[in-house]
Amino acid sequence: MKKLLIPAVLLPVLFLWLPAAGSQAVLMVCTPDNAPAGSRSWIDWTGLTISATGRGEGQSLRQRRYDPYKAMARARQRAYRLLLRTAKSVQLTASKSVGAFLQTDDRQLAQLENLVHKAEVTKREFFSTGPVELTLELSMTGAFASLALPDTVTRLEAIEPSQSPASTDGSAYTGLVVDARGLSVSPAMCFQLLDEGGEEVYGPAYSSREHVVDAGMCRYVAGISSAEGHPRIGENPLMVKGIRLRRPGGSDIIISDTDASKLRGAVEHLAFLRRCRVIVVMDAEGQKE
């Protein structure tokens, strides 16, 4: 377990790796220090969801009678507030959070609040001592992504192939695995994969907006075993190694020129990059290279 400070994020965060369907999920716990007891929030960068739990009490110090409806209402209100705060803290790009990107547009901020109020209730827990805990979940794909994504994430028809059939290396790659273990990457909805000269190899210019909205620009997983056989990258993914970050603690990953050439040399790479068939592998708990 390790602590990371992420720029442009409204909440203190802590990375955790927890079991999820036989593998480990990359979770970012974002609960503020002053949150009421029992309240917590987290961002699941593997499942691409934002969750928040609020706790409500059914009576005050002056009341003797327990009111479960009041407890539920308080729990829901606290969960909504924390979910909205956490949604704004999601890292959008290497330099901006979702909240920072939307803060200049009151209409978009109102739309975000409406999305949060439509969040799915995934858990209700009633304690024998009286309090109620309610957990809400908001997907980072779909309506949230459509609202938050910057205009630099283009539409499919705007991307034109730059390779000719003669430039292919003959490999029918079905996806891309970026091995970023040991780099302390801060996950972001929009990140860039760069060569050693700083030229973009994958990022907003290569991914289709439709696919980013539907499935995210990539999935972050913990440990290389979590990427093996993943349906997102198909049966024959190309694997490249991240050698450093463009900025320490940032989201943009630099790969070697050799790996960049290998990726550019595959004619079909534009097809699987457009469809965001990309996984970024982070350290699993107990692993560090």
Backbone torsions as a table, in degrees:
resi	resn	phi	psi	omega
1	MET	NA	138.8	-178.1
2	LYS	-144.1	152.6	179.4
3	LYS	-101.2	137.6	178.3
4	LEU	-132.1	138.5	173.1
5	LEU	-99.9	126.0	-173.6
6	ILE	-114.1	126.2	179.7
7	PRO	-62.8	150.9	173.8
8	ALA	63.5	23.6	177.4
9	VAL	-111.4	136.4	-173.1
10	LEU	-79.4	-19.8	-174.1
11	LEU	-119.5	148.5	171.9
12	PRO	-66.0	144.9	-174.8
13	VAL	-128.8	158.4	177.1
14	LEU	-144.4	125.6	177.9
15	PHE	-80.8	135.9	174.0
16	LEU	-131.6	154.6	174.2
17	TRP	-123.7	113.8	-175.7
18	LEU	-121.5	149.5	178.7
19	PRO	-59.3	137.7	177.7
20	ALA	-149.8	108.8	177.2
21	ALA	51.9	48.4	175.2
22	GLY	85.4	-2.8	179.1
23	SER	-133.8	-171.2	179.8
24	GLN	-111.0	137.4	179.9
25	ALA	-99.5	144.8	175.3
26	VAL	-88.0	106.8	-179.3
27	LEU	-113.2	139.0	176.4
28	MET	-116.5	109.9	179.5
29	VAL	-82.2	127.4	-170.4
30	CYS	-122.9	16.0	-175.3
31	THR	-65.8	128.2	178.0
32	PRO	-70.4	155.1	-177.7
33	ASP	-62.6	-29.6	-176.0
34	ASN	-93.1	13.1	179.4
35	ALA	-67.4	144.0	177.9
36	PRO	-58.4	153.4	179.1
37	ALA	-54.1	134.0	179.6
38	GLY	89.4	-14.1	179.0
39	SER	-88.3	136.4	-178.7
40	ARG	-158.3	159.0	178.0
41	SER	-147.7	158.2	-179.8
42	TRP	-158.6	156.4	176.4
43	ILE	-114.1	124.6	178.6
44	ASP	-98.2	102.9	-177.9
45	TRP	-81.6	-7.3	173.3
46	THR	-88.6	-46.5	178.6
47	GLY	-88.5	-7.6	-179.4
48	LEU	56.2	55.3	176.5
49	THR	-135.2	157.4	174.6
50	ILE	-119.5	132.0	-177.5
51	SER	-132.2	151.8	176.6
52	ALA	-148.1	140.7	177.3
53	THR	-117.1	130.1	176.0
54	GLY	-116.8	144.0	178.0
55	ARG	-113.0	137.1	179.1
56	GLY	-128.5	142.0	176.5
57	GLU	-102.1	147.2	-176.3
58	GLY	-94.8	3.7	178.7
59	GLN	-154.6	153.9	176.4
60	SER	-101.2	179.9	-180.0
61	LEU	-64.4	-25.6	-178.7
62	ARG	-85.8	-14.8	-175.8
63	GLN	-98.5	145.8	176.3
64	ARG	-107.0	-23.2	-176.5
65	ARG	-95.2	133.1	-179.8
66	TYR	-82.3	133.0	179.7
67	ASP	-119.5	101.0	-178.0
68	PRO	-63.3	-30.2	-180.0
69	TYR	-68.8	-37.7	177.4
70	LYS	-67.7	-38.9	178.4
71	ALA	-63.1	-43.2	179.4
72	MET	-65.3	-41.4	-179.9
73	ALA	-63.6	-41.5	179.2
74	ARG	-67.1	-41.3	178.9
75	ALA	-61.9	-43.7	179.8
76	ARG	-64.2	-43.2	-179.4
77	GLN	-62.9	-44.1	180.0
78	ARG	-67.2	-38.1	178.5
79	ALA	-65.5	-41.8	178.6
80	TYR	-61.5	-46.5	-179.1
81	ARG	-61.4	-44.1	-178.5
82	LEU	-70.2	-36.0	178.0
83	LEU	-65.1	-42.0	178.2
84	LEU	-63.4	-44.0	179.9
85	ARG	-63.3	-39.8	179.9
86	THR	-71.1	-39.2	177.6
87	ALA	-59.7	-39.9	178.5
88	LYS	-67.6	-27.4	-177.4
89	SER	-81.3	-10.8	-179.5
90	VAL	-57.4	131.4	179.5
91	GLN	-72.3	118.8	-179.0
92	LEU	-88.0	-52.8	176.7
93	THR	-127.9	-176.9	179.9
94	ALA	-62.8	-22.1	-174.7
95	SER	-120.0	-7.2	-175.6
96	LYS	-135.9	142.4	170.7
97	SER	-89.1	168.3	177.5
98	VAL	-60.2	-42.0	-179.7
99	GLY	-62.4	-41.0	179.2
100	ALA	-66.4	-34.1	-179.3
101	PHE	-72.0	-35.8	-175.0
102	LEU	-93.6	-8.8	-169.0
103	GLN	-64.7	-20.5	-178.5
104	THR	-88.7	-1.2	-177.2
105	ASP	-126.0	101.5	-178.3
106	ASP	-60.9	-33.3	-179.1
107	ARG	-65.9	-42.3	179.5
108	GLN	-69.9	-35.8	176.2
109	LEU	-63.4	-38.6	177.1
110	ALA	-65.3	-38.5	177.2
111	GLN	-64.0	-38.4	177.5
112	LEU	-63.9	-42.4	178.2
113	GLU	-62.0	-38.9	178.0
114	ASN	-64.8	-39.3	177.7
115	LEU	-62.1	-43.5	-179.5
116	VAL	-62.1	-39.2	179.7
117	HIS	-68.6	-15.4	176.4
118	LYS	-97.7	6.8	-177.3
119	ALA	-60.3	148.4	-177.1
120	GLU	-78.9	136.0	173.1
121	VAL	-81.4	116.2	-176.4
122	THR	-103.2	-15.2	-178.9
123	LYS	-159.4	138.9	170.4
124	ARG	-127.2	131.9	-179.1
125	GLU	-134.0	124.9	-179.6
126	PHE	-106.1	125.7	-178.5
127	PHE	-97.0	146.1	-178.6
128	SER	-63.5	-23.3	179.6
129	THR	-82.2	-5.7	175.3
130	GLY	122.7	-42.8	-176.6
131	PRO	-64.7	157.9	176.1
132	VAL	-122.9	138.2	173.9
133	GLU	-115.5	133.4	-178.4
134	LEU	-125.6	130.0	-179.8
135	THR	-112.4	130.0	178.1
136	LEU	-112.9	149.5	179.3
137	GLU	-134.4	134.9	179.4
138	LEU	-125.2	128.6	178.7
139	SER	-74.4	140.4	176.1
140	MET	-84.4	-5.5	174.5
141	THR	-101.0	-178.9	178.2
142	GLY	69.7	-130.8	-173.1
143	ALA	-62.2	-37.8	-179.9
144	PHE	-63.5	-47.4	179.7
145	ALA	-64.9	-41.0	-179.6
146	SER	-60.3	-37.0	179.8
147	LEU	-75.1	-40.8	-170.2
148	ALA	-86.6	-28.3	-172.1
149	LEU	-64.5	134.9	177.4
150	PRO	-72.8	164.8	-178.0
151	ASP	-67.5	-14.1	179.3
152	THR	-67.9	-18.4	174.0
153	VAL	-82.7	104.2	-168.3
154	THR	-85.5	174.2	177.1
155	ARG	-91.4	157.0	-171.8
156	LEU	-53.2	-43.7	-174.7
157	GLU	-69.7	-13.5	-179.7
158	ALA	-82.7	-9.1	-177.4
159	ILE	-100.7	120.6	-179.5
160	GLU	-110.4	136.0	178.5
161	PRO	-60.9	140.9	179.8
162	SER	-110.6	-5.2	-179.5
163	GLN	-100.8	154.8	172.3
164	SER	-106.2	160.4	-179.9
165	PRO	-55.2	-28.0	-177.5
166	ALA	-69.7	-16.8	-175.5
167	SER	-88.4	-4.4	-176.7
168	THR	-71.7	151.5	176.2
169	ASP	-95.1	4.4	175.5
170	GLY	88.9	-3.4	-178.4
171	SER	-89.3	131.8	178.5
172	ALA	-94.6	76.2	-178.6
173	TYR	-72.7	143.0	-177.5
174	THR	-109.4	-3.8	-179.1
175	GLY	179.9	-175.0	-177.1
176	LEU	-134.5	131.6	173.2
177	VAL	-113.8	122.3	177.3
178	VAL	-103.5	110.8	-179.8
179	ASP	-83.8	101.1	-176.9
180	ALA	-109.5	21.5	179.1
181	ARG	-63.0	137.2	179.2
182	GLY	88.3	-1.3	-175.6
183	LEU	-101.0	-6.9	-178.9
184	SER	54.3	51.7	-179.8
185	VAL	-69.1	139.4	169.6
186	SER	-96.6	111.1	-177.3
187	PRO	-58.5	147.6	177.8
188	ALA	-145.9	152.6	178.2
189	MET	-64.9	-35.5	177.6
190	CYS	-125.0	114.7	177.7
191	PHE	-128.4	169.6	178.0
192	GLN	-121.6	140.8	170.0
193	LEU	-104.8	123.8	-171.1
194	LEU	-124.3	153.0	171.3
195	ASP	-84.3	179.7	-175.0
196	GLU	-66.0	-19.3	177.2
197	GLY	-90.6	0.7	178.9
198	GLY	88.4	8.0	178.0
199	GLU	-81.8	136.9	-177.7
200	GLU	-69.6	131.8	176.2
201	VAL	-107.0	-34.1	174.0
202	TYR	-149.8	142.3	-179.7
203	GLY	165.0	-158.7	-177.7
204	PRO	-55.1	-32.0	-177.7
205	ALA	-74.3	-14.9	-176.3
206	TYR	-110.7	-14.3	-175.4
207	SER	-103.8	141.7	179.2
208	SER	-76.6	132.4	179.9
209	ARG	-57.3	-39.8	-179.9
210	GLU	-59.1	-41.9	-178.7
211	HIS	-76.0	-33.8	176.3
212	VAL	-64.1	-41.6	177.7
213	VAL	-63.2	-43.2	-175.6
214	ASP	-74.9	-36.5	-170.2
215	ALA	-134.8	-0.8	-176.9
216	GLY	84.9	154.9	-179.7
217	MET	-66.8	-30.1	176.3
218	CYS	-160.7	175.0	168.5
219	ARG	-115.2	136.3	174.1
220	TYR	-98.1	128.1	178.5
221	VAL	-126.4	158.2	-179.0
222	ALA	-104.3	113.9	178.3
223	GLY	90.9	141.3	-175.6
224	ILE	-65.2	-28.3	-180.0
225	SER	-65.1	-26.2	179.1
226	SER	-70.9	-20.9	-179.9
227	ALA	-89.0	-23.9	-175.4
228	GLU	-64.8	124.5	179.0
229	GLY	73.2	11.5	-179.2
230	HIS	-67.4	131.5	-177.3
231	PRO	-62.8	-20.9	-178.3
232	ARG	-66.7	-31.6	-173.7
233	ILE	-106.7	0.1	175.8
234	GLY	73.0	-168.0	-172.6
235	GLU	-86.0	-21.1	-176.0
236	ASN	-134.4	69.5	-179.7
237	PRO	-78.5	152.6	171.3
238	LEU	-86.3	132.6	178.2
239	MET	-109.4	130.6	176.0
240	VAL	-125.5	154.2	-176.3
241	LYS	-107.5	126.5	173.2
242	GLY	-73.5	129.3	-177.4
243	ILE	-100.7	-25.4	174.9
244	ARG	-169.1	172.5	175.5
245	LEU	-100.2	149.6	177.8
246	ARG	-61.5	-35.0	176.0
247	ARG	-137.1	133.0	-179.0
248	PRO	-52.7	132.3	-179.0
249	GLY	75.4	7.5	-176.4
250	GLY	-91.4	-166.7	-174.7
251	SER	-108.9	-24.7	-175.0
252	ASP	-84.4	131.7	-171.2
253	ILE	-112.0	134.9	177.6
254	ILE	-102.4	132.5	175.2
255	ILE	-114.9	167.5	-178.7
256	SER	-68.9	156.6	176.8
257	ASP	-61.9	-31.6	178.3
258	THR	-63.9	-46.7	178.1
259	ASP	-66.2	-37.7	179.2
260	ALA	-63.0	-41.2	179.0
261	SER	-66.3	-37.4	178.7
262	LYS	-62.8	-40.9	179.1
263	LEU	-69.3	-45.0	-179.7
264	ARG	-67.7	-27.5	-176.6
265	GLY	-75.1	-12.6	178.7
266	ALA	-90.4	113.7	-177.9
267	VAL	-54.9	-40.0	-174.4
268	GLU	-74.9	-3.0	-174.8
269	HIS	-63.6	-32.4	178.4
270	LEU	-62.3	-34.4	-178.9
271	ALA	-66.7	-48.8	-177.0
272	PHE	-77.4	-24.2	175.0
273	LEU	-73.4	-38.9	175.9
274	ARG	-56.3	-38.6	-177.8
275	ARG	-86.9	8.5	175.6
276	CYS	56.4	39.1	178.8
277	ARG	-84.5	66.9	-172.1
278	VAL	-132.2	137.6	174.4
279	ILE	-126.9	136.1	173.7
280	VAL	-109.1	123.1	-177.9
281	VAL	-95.6	121.5	175.6
282	MET	-104.5	175.0	179.4
283	ASP	-65.1	138.4	169.6
284	ALA	-83.3	160.1	179.5
285	GLU	-57.7	130.1	-179.8
286	GLY	87.3	-5.1	179.4
287	GLN	-108.0	140.7	173.0
288	LYS	-159.7	129.6	180.0
289	GLU	-114.4	NA	NA
